[in-house]
Amino acid sequence: MPVSPRYQPDPQYGRLGPEFADPVTAAEFPETILRYRNDRAAARVGLETLSDEEWTRHFGRFEPLPGNLGGPLALRYHGHQFRSYNPEIGDGRGFLFAQLREAGSGRLLDLGTKGSGQTPYSRFGDGRLTLKGGVREVLATAMLEALGVPTSKSFSLIETGEALQRNDEPSPTRAAVLTRLSHSHVRFGTFQRHAYFDRGDLIAQLVDYSAGLYYPSLDNAPDKAVAMFQAVVGRSATLVARWMAAGFVHGVLNTDNMNLTGESFDYGPYRFLPRNDPNFVAAYFDEVGLYSFGRQPEAVFWNLRQLAGALTLVTDADPLVEAINTFSASYRAALAAAMLRRLGLVARDPDADIDLVNAAFKALAEGGELLRWEPFFFDWFGGRESEARALAGPRAALYDGEAFQAFRAALAGYEMERPERLASPYFAQVEPEELLYDEIEAIWAAIAERDDWAPFATKLDRVEAARQGWGLMETDTA
């Protein structure tokens, strides 16, 4: 196998033992048709040199990578799903396939799957993924990365030649298997499972594993569980702040969908906001708006409380309470930083930054449906540096309202960070790149009706141009 010198296998999860995962076998698919491979992500782990045939063997047939896990592992976890505890979940249609080090940083990364077959946790599911679901996730991760959100990377999408029956889309529908590149598959629900069985010994083992691999600076902390939890609170506050600045609604913020490294993953019924609407809901089954756009910080805070509850089996509650009580302040600071990053501005002082952020949200609200979320950040990227461009653009009439006058006044004194970014061809466009529901449906319709993948490929090219234009690189989002 022609891996590059950057390929550094480092399978770690197996050393946790049988209480944490179950060996499983990947499904045997009738076909393996490569639909997407992420060579930029592959280069980070030394796998970009694989031919398409070799790629398909490893990410469609799941032949083990050299020196890596000998076979897939279905991970064990529980979780609160819409705040009801479910002890019967785990990796039901996915598994951990490999662990390897990132070139340059040395961080441990995971390759995990979705749609790779049944496991002991599949219950009544078929363990499969619809091709539409895979296409949607590839688009989501590309857009989120472009917008500076810490996210898993869609690594591979392979159509499998199966016909699936689903209640929420026309059936039979095509099937696929997705591989993701993530920083961690240790979820809040991983800790909850062992708390459910009153296994403080296993929680302590998981703390040592997670802190050592994902927070090595905590090696000498007097209470590693508390120190790790403090770090997770900070990372989670940053994550939800980046979602909010991106106008992103995850849709299913269950405790099994949050991990220890503050990285977004597992995109089912997600949406990007068409306009500023705190009540906007992504999942049709979220009838009470539990995970609506404006309630996402509350949802993340609630999930952190459940993680803290599990950790009380290995440490005192008081320092965990102190740590979780820092979430609100951390979130406010992270939201200000995220909004400034999206506007391309250099921070000044906390009070002025908060005032600017508040003015921005009021302006977005004033713009309403005519403004939309993404065009606001496109027009005003660089602040005063883009004022002439914004006032000459298609939304100029919206920018004379009272709230926008206040926003423009708040921009005074703010300098643009890396002003050379405005020279990007991206900002010569009239309209920004968006990823709204109707466009996703149109991309899928071309595939479903004519097997036409050109709109999908073109969209990914345009999102990549936006990523380069914004300049919110991976080093900013780690």
Secondary structure in CASP SS format (residue, H / E / C, confidence):
PFRMAT SS
TARGET T0000
AUTHOR 0000-0000-0000
METHOD secondary structure of the structure
MODEL  1
M C 1.00
P C 1.00
V C 1.00
S C 1.00
P C 1.00
R C 1.00
Y C 1.00
Q C 1.00
P E 1.00
D C 1.00
P C 1.00
Q C 1.00
Y H 1.00
G H 1.00
R H 1.00
L H 1.00
G C 1.00
P C 1.00
E C 1.00
F C 1.00
A E 1.00
D E 1.00
P E 1.00
V C 1.00
T C 1.00
A C 1.00
A C 1.00
E C 1.00
F C 1.00
P C 1.00
E C 1.00
T C 1.00
I E 1.00
L E 1.00
R E 1.00
Y E 1.00
R E 1.00
N C 1.00
D H 1.00
R H 1.00
A H 1.00
A H 1.00
A H 1.00
R H 1.00
V C 1.00
G C 1.00
L C 1.00
E C 1.00
T C 1.00
L C 1.00
S C 1.00
D H 1.00
E H 1.00
E H 1.00
W H 1.00
T H 1.00
R H 1.00
H H 1.00
F H 1.00
G C 1.00
R C 1.00
F C 1.00
E C 1.00
P C 1.00
L C 1.00
P C 1.00
G C 1.00
N C 1.00
L C 1.00
G C 1.00
G C 1.00
P C 1.00
L E 1.00
A E 1.00
L E 1.00
R E 1.00
Y C 1.00
H C 1.00
G E 1.00
H E 1.00
Q E 1.00
F C 1.00
R C 1.00
S E 1.00
Y E 1.00
N E 1.00
P C 1.00
E C 1.00
I C 1.00
G E 1.00
D C 1.00
G C 1.00
R C 1.00
G C 1.00
F C 1.00
L E 1.00
F E 1.00
A E 1.00
Q E 1.00
L E 1.00
R E 1.00
E C 1.00
A C 1.00
G C 1.00
S C 1.00
G C 1.00
R C 1.00
L E 1.00
L E 1.00
D E 1.00
L E 1.00
G E 1.00
T E 1.00
K E 1.00
G C 1.00
S C 1.00
G C 1.00
Q C 1.00
T C 1.00
P C 1.00
Y C 1.00
S C 1.00
R C 1.00
F C 1.00
G C 1.00
D C 1.00
G C 1.00
R C 1.00
L E 1.00
T E 1.00
L H 1.00
K H 1.00
G H 1.00
G H 1.00
V H 1.00
R H 1.00
E H 1.00
V H 1.00
L H 1.00
A H 1.00
T H 1.00
A H 1.00
M H 1.00
L H 1.00
E H 1.00
A H 1.00
L C 1.00
G C 1.00
V C 1.00
P C 1.00
T E 1.00
S C 1.00
K E 1.00
S E 1.00
F E 1.00
S E 1.00
L E 1.00
I E 1.00
E E 1.00
T E 1.00
G E 1.00
E E 1.00
A E 1.00
L E 1.00
Q C 1.00
R C 1.00
N C 1.00
D C 1.00
E C 1.00
P C 1.00
S C 1.00
P C 1.00
T E 1.00
R E 1.00
A E 1.00
A E 1.00
V E 1.00
L E 1.00
T E 1.00
R E 1.00
L E 1.00
S E 1.00
H C 1.00
S C 1.00
H C 1.00
V C 1.00
R E 1.00
F H 1.00
G H 1.00
T H 1.00
F H 1.00
Q H 1.00
R H 1.00
H H 1.00
A H 1.00
Y H 1.00
F C 1.00
D C 1.00
R C 1.00
G H 1.00
D H 1.00
L H 1.00
I H 1.00
A H 1.00
Q H 1.00
L H 1.00
V H 1.00
D H 1.00
Y H 1.00
S H 1.00
A H 1.00
G H 1.00
L H 1.00
Y H 1.00
Y C 1.00
P H 1.00
S H 1.00
L H 1.00
D C 1.00
N C 1.00
A C 1.00
P C 1.00
D C 1.00
K H 1.00
A H 1.00
V H 1.00
A H 1.00
M H 1.00
F H 1.00
Q H 1.00
A H 1.00
V H 1.00
V H 1.00
G H 1.00
R H 1.00
S H 1.00
A H 1.00
T H 1.00
L H 1.00
V H 1.00
A H 1.00
R H 1.00
W H 1.00
M H 1.00
A H 1.00
A H 1.00
G C 1.00
F E 1.00
V E 1.00
H C 1.00
G C 1.00
V C 1.00
L C 1.00
N C 1.00
T H 1.00
D H 1.00
N H 1.00
M C 1.00
N E 1.00
L C 1.00
T C 1.00
G C 1.00
E C 1.00
S E 1.00
F C 1.00
D C 1.00
Y C 1.00
G C 1.00
P C 1.00
Y C 1.00
R E 1.00
F E 1.00
L C 1.00
P C 1.00
R C 1.00
N C 1.00
D C 1.00
P C 1.00
N C 1.00
F C 1.00
V C 1.00
A C 1.00
A C 1.00
Y C 1.00
F C 1.00
D C 1.00
E C 1.00
V C 1.00
G C 1.00
L C 1.00
Y C 1.00
S C 1.00
F H 1.00
G H 1.00
R H 1.00
Q H 1.00
P H 1.00
E H 1.00
A H 1.00
V H 1.00
F H 1.00
W H 1.00
N H 1.00
L H 1.00
R H 1.00
Q H 1.00
L H 1.00
A H 1.00
G H 1.00
A H 1.00
L H 1.00
T C 1.00
L C 1.00
V C 1.00
T C 1.00
D C 1.00
A H 1.00
D H 1.00
P H 1.00
L H 1.00
V H 1.00
E H 1.00
A H 1.00
I H 1.00
N C 1.00
T C 1.00
F H 1.00
S H 1.00
A H 1.00
S H 1.00
Y H 1.00
R H 1.00
A H 1.00
A H 1.00
L H 1.00
A H 1.00
A H 1.00
A H 1.00
M H 1.00
L H 1.00
R H 1.00
R H 1.00
L H 1.00
G C 1.00
L E 1.00
V C 1.00
A C 1.00
R C 1.00
D C 1.00
P H 1.00
D H 1.00
A H 1.00
D H 1.00
I H 1.00
D H 1.00
L H 1.00
V H 1.00
N H 1.00
A H 1.00
A H 1.00
F H 1.00
K H 1.00
A H 1.00
L H 1.00
A H 1.00
E H 1.00
G H 1.00
G H 1.00
E H 1.00
L H 1.00
L H 1.00
R C 1.00
W H 1.00
E H 1.00
P H 1.00
F H 1.00
F H 1.00
F H 1.00
D H 1.00
W C 1.00
F C 1.00
G C 1.00
G H 1.00
R H 1.00
E H 1.00
S H 1.00
E H 1.00
A H 1.00
R H 1.00
A H 1.00
L H 1.00
A C 1.00
G C 1.00
P C 1.00
R C 1.00
A H 1.00
A H 1.00
L H 1.00
Y H 1.00
D H 1.00
G C 1.00
E H 1.00
A H 1.00
F H 1.00
Q H 1.00
A H 1.00
F H 1.00
R H 1.00
A H 1.00
A H 1.00
L C 1.00
A C 1.00
G C 1.00
Y C 1.00
E C 1.00
M E 1.00
E C 1.00
R C 1.00
P H 1.00
E H 1.00
R H 1.00
L H 1.00
A H 1.00
S C 1.00
P H 1.00
Y H 1.00
F H 1.00
A H 1.00
Q C 1.00
V C 1.00
E C 1.00
P C 1.00
E C 1.00
E C 1.00
L C 1.00
L C 1.00
Y H 1.00
D H 1.00
E H 1.00
I H 1.00
E H 1.00
A H 1.00
I H 1.00
W H 1.00
A H 1.00
A H 1.00
I H 1.00
A H 1.00
E H 1.00
R H 1.00
D C 1.00
D C 1.00
W C 1.00
A H 1.00
P H 1.00
F H 1.00
A H 1.00
T H 1.00
K H 1.00
L H 1.00
D H 1.00
R H 1.00
V H 1.00
E H 1.00
A H 1.00
A H 1.00
R H 1.00
Q H 1.00
G H 1.00
W H 1.00
G C 1.00
L C 1.00
M C 1.00
E H 1.00
T H 1.00
D H 1.00
T H 1.00
A C 1.00
END
